[in-house]
Amino acid sequence: MRFALALHHASWAKERGSGDSDPVTRTVESARVAGEAGIDAIWASEDPEGWDSFAILSAVAAVTDRAALGPGVVNPWHRHPNQIASSVATLDRISGGRAFLGLGRGQVEWYRRALGIPARRPLAALEETIGLLRQWWAPPHVAGRRDPIAGGDEVFPVRGWERSVSPAQSPPGPPIYLAAVGPRALALAGRLADGILINDFASETFIREAIATVRAAARDAGRDPDRLAVIVRANARVTNDPEPVLERRKAGLALIATLPGMDALVRTPGFDTDAIVGRVRQAMRTDETLATGGGFPAMRRASDLAAARAAIPTALMAELCPVGPLPQVRDRLARLAAIGVTEVTVAPPRPGASAEDYAARLATLR
């Protein structure tokens, strides 16, 4: 099993306007330490109100030399497929062939209602984007010439657009991992992508069913399902006092699981997750905020976060998050590996930790 570090813009947002450059320094230093310790991959979040993930990853590329680097995740509304092709190819060249792409549909309400972008036919948009990227990242068949580039007919009717800068990685280019929750998106990943990215707070029940859907679609498409990566944003953390960590993570679940369709992630035997998410959604006022196109900042302002946290059983959080004493976390990761998970995100280095300290932590998990 591979281990990954997930960088998020939240620490920057909290300290915006303070004039303190420490959030920037801490982000890059965390990546440097993790890279020296042997982390396999580094993801950088991309939400439309946050930082530019590719700018962050370019800075991280300068202080690492082995870890794979990619956004988690971009979508074809925030970035047109041509811009995605450019950003990934540039990162791949800067990093010496270490780039990958995390791709997803995004929260279409934000784009349609707040940003004025006609986010139509999300699944078709993803399929057409993957097709365009693979064409743009392929080398010319004849020196100086290229087959005509063609997009789809539903969302991105690109015709003949050529690109000058290609990735460092050989065709088919950098891996594309599709962030998917619904069965049709999971099947699309099985047909066309190099793997799937499963979001935070996914239960083992959801993960097992998602892997089965992806593998079945891969087999039907004549692909080898065992070659597909299964990446889980687990943020595994070893601690002998897990309850405060689980309590803090309830805020993240309240934001993510209440978005349309995302409640499927937390379905867990022994818990009425439909009722739980319903109460949390009411406390968060998610539907009202999305109706106006509001993003995560607006959701936080409108919510009664204390009530949302109170509605989430800590026992459910313990089922969803690999957090706790070392034997418990290792057992959870072993179960994930057994059902087909190939990569998980882990907690970042503690402030001031050396690469040797963090390498030792990773070794205990392995």
KAURMO-V985476 format. One record per residue. RES is the residue in one small letter. PSI is psi in whole degrees, 0 to 359 (* if undefined). OMEGA is omega as a letter, one per 20 degrees, with the letter a starting at -180 (NA if undefined). Layout:
BEGIN
RES|PSI|OMEGA + RES|PSI|OMEGA
END
This chain:
BEGIN
m|133|r + r|150|r + f|142|a + a|156|r + l|133|r + a|116|r + l|139|a + h|148|a + h|359|a + a|321|a + s|329|r + w|318|a + a|322|a + k|329|a + e|17|a + r|135|r + g|0|a + s|345|a + g|5|a + d|123|a + s|1|a + d|321|r + p|320|r + v|312|a + t|317|a + r|321|r + t|309|a + v|321|r + e|321|r + s|317|r + a|319|a + r|312|a + v|314|r + a|320|r + g|315|r + e|332|a + a|350|r + g|19|r + i|144|a + d|327|a + a|154|r + i|123|r + w|146|r + a|127|a + s|154|r + e|106|r + d|153|a + p|343|r + e|3|a + g|206|a + w|176|r + d|112|a + s|324|a + f|330|r + a|316|r + i|313|a + l|328|r + s|320|r + a|320|r + v|324|r + a|329|a + a|341|a + v|8|r + t|161|a + d|359|a + r|322|a + a|139|r + a|149|a + l|133|r + g|165|a + p|147|r + g|85|j + v|162|r + v|164|r + n|162|a + p|6|r + w|311|a + h|323|r + r|121|r + h|150|r + p|325|r + n|321|r + q|323|r + i|314|r + a|318|r + s|312|a + s|315|a + v|317|r + a|319|r + t|313|r + l|321|a + d|321|r + r|318|r + i|321|a + s|0|a + g|37|r + g|32|a + r|7|a + a|151|r + f|169|a + l|125|r + g|121|a + l|139|r + g|177|a + r|341|a + g|176|r + q|100|a + v|334|r + e|324|a + w|319|a + y|319|a + r|317|a + r|332|a + a|322|a + l|357|r + g|27|a + i|124|a + p|84|a + a|87|a + r|150|r + r|67|a + p|315|a + l|318|r + a|322|r + a|319|r + l|316|a + e|316|r + e|324|r + t|314|r + i|317|r + g|318|r + l|316|a + l|316|a + r|324|r + q|314|a + w|331|a + w|356|r + a|145|r + p|159|r + p|144|r + h|331|r + v|137|a + a|126|r + g|359|a + r|157|a + r|145|r + d|149|a + p|131|r + i|133|a + a|131|r + g|203|r + g|185|r + d|357|a + e|319|a + v|311|a + f|82|a + p|59|r + v|137|a + r|109|r + g|6|a + w|123|a + e|153|r + r|147|a + s|331|a + v|124|r + s|160|r + p|163|r + a|328|a + q|145|r + s|159|r + p|143|j + p|18|r + g|190|a + p|146|r + p|146|r + i|119|r + y|126|a + l|125|r + a|119|a + a|146|r + v|309|a + g|158|a + p|325|a + r|322|r + a|321|r + l|318|r + a|323|r + l|318|r + a|317|r + g|326|a + r|323|a + l|333|a + a|175|r + d|358|r + g|183|a + i|152|r + l|123|a + i|130|a + n|171|r + d|151|r + f|25|r + a|133|r + s|162|r + e|327|r + t|311|r + f|315|a + i|316|a + r|314|a + e|323|r + a|317|r + i|319|r + a|319|r + t|315|a + v|315|a + r|322|r + a|318|r + a|322|r + a|315|r + r|317|a + d|331|r + a|5|r + g|22|a + r|160|r + d|109|a + p|334|a + d|348|r + r|355|a + l|135|r + a|146|r + v|108|a + i|129|a + v|127|r + r|80|a + a|333|a + n|52|a + a|136|a + r|131|r + v|124|r + t|145|r + n|1|r + d|75|a + p|336|a + e|316|r + p|324|r + v|315|r + l|323|r + e|317|r + r|323|a + r|348|r + k|328|r + a|318|r + g|318|r + l|320|a + a|326|r + l|319|a + i|310|a + a|343|r + t|353|r + l|153|a + p|126|r + g|345|a + m|349|r + d|339|r + a|332|a + l|322|a + v|4|a + r|121|a + t|128|r + p|139|r + g|355|r + f|138|r + d|79|a + t|333|r + d|315|r + a|320|a + i|310|a + v|325|r + g|316|r + r|320|r + v|318|r + r|320|r + q|317|r + a|326|a + m|344|a + r|41|a + t|313|a + d|318|a + e|320|a + t|316|r + l|329|a + a|334|r + t|1|a + g|11|a + g|142|r + g|200|a + f|320|r + p|318|r + a|323|r + m|318|r + r|319|a + r|322|a + a|344|a + s|159|r + d|86|a + l|327|r + a|318|r + a|322|r + a|315|r + r|319|a + a|334|a + a|350|a + i|114|r + p|134|r + t|329|r + a|325|r + l|318|r + m|321|r + a|330|r + e|332|a + l|337|a + c|125|r + p|77|a + v|130|r + g|194|r + p|155|a + l|311|a + p|323|a + q|316|a + v|318|r + r|321|r + d|318|r + r|316|r + l|324|r + a|322|r + r|320|r + l|317|r + a|322|a + a|331|a + i|0|r + g|4|r + v|133|a + t|342|a + e|139|r + v|149|r + t|148|a + v|163|a + a|146|a + p|169|r + p|145|r + r|150|r + p|130|r + g|354|a + a|145|r + s|166|r + a|325|r + e|319|r + d|314|a + y|323|r + a|321|r + a|322|r + r|317|r + l|321|a + a|322|r + t|326|r + l|319|r + r|*|NA
END
